[in-house]
């Protein structure tokens, strides 16, 4: 299992009671493979032009464990736009949509 925080180093879980070293290594390898696949899917979701801007921004938020800031001039907006392959206007439109009352 990976850490929910993107910058915390990975440390494998302890062996289960009675688990052989071979089983433990197999389990840890499978978990690492799942983590790599999950990251690949998150990146694909961020970059997919088939996804709406809101979905791409949510994928960015999930991948980095951050929220879209409310400040329309926040410097991270340029980064989000670049990583998600969106225009700055599309990112700001999502900010406005989220700020609007339901």
N, C-alpha and C positions, 0 to 999 in steps of 0.2 A: 504494500500500500504506500502510495506517495504522500508527501505532506500536502495539505491544502494550500500552503503558502509557497509561492513559486521560488523564493530565494533561500529556503531552508534546505540544507543538505539532506539528501536521501539517506536514511538508515534502515536496513532491512528489519522486519519484525523478528522477534525472538522465535526460536524453534518451539513448536508445540510440545507439550509433555509426551514423551514416547515417540516422537517423530525422528526417523533416521536421518542421518546427514544427507543421504542421497535424496530423500523426499524433501527435506528442507531446501536444498539447493535447487531442486526442480521447481518447488513452489515459488521461491524468490525469483528465479529466472522467468517464470510465467507472469508473475506480478510486474516485473520490469518490462516485459514485452507488452503487457496490457497498458502500462503507463505510456510507453512510446506510442502505441496505437491511439490512445486517447489524445495525446498531444498532437498527433498528425491530423486527427479529425477536427480538433479545435482550430488548428491553423487553416485547414481546408474550409471550415465554416467562416472564418474571418475573411478569406480571400475570394470566396465563391460569389461571382457576379450574379448568380441565380438567387442569392439570398437578398432580402430587403436590407436596407441600411440598418434598421433597428436590430435585425438578427445578427448582422455582422458586428455591430457594436456590442451586443450581448455576448457574442463569442469572444470578443476582445476582453470584456470585463471578466468573463470566466477564466480565460487563459492567464490573465495577470492578477486576478484577485482584487481588482480595483473597480470603482464605480465611475461612470461618466460624470465629470464635475458639472456643477450648476453654472459656474462662471463662464460666460460666453467668450471671454478673452484668455482663458486658462491656456498656458503653453502646451499642455498635454494634448489639446484638441488637434493640433497639427500632427502629432505622433499617431493618434488614433486614426485620423483621416489617412495618413500614409500607410499604416500597417493594414488597415481594413480596405484600402484602395477605394476610398470615398473622397468626395470633395469636402472642404471645410464647411461649405453651406449645408451639405447633407448631415454632417455631424451636429451642426448648430440647430438644424431643423428637428433632429431627434431630441436635443436638449429642450427645445420649445414644446415639443409634443409631451415630453415627460413632465414639464412644469405646468402644463395646462390642467385645470381641474377636470376630474373624471366626468 
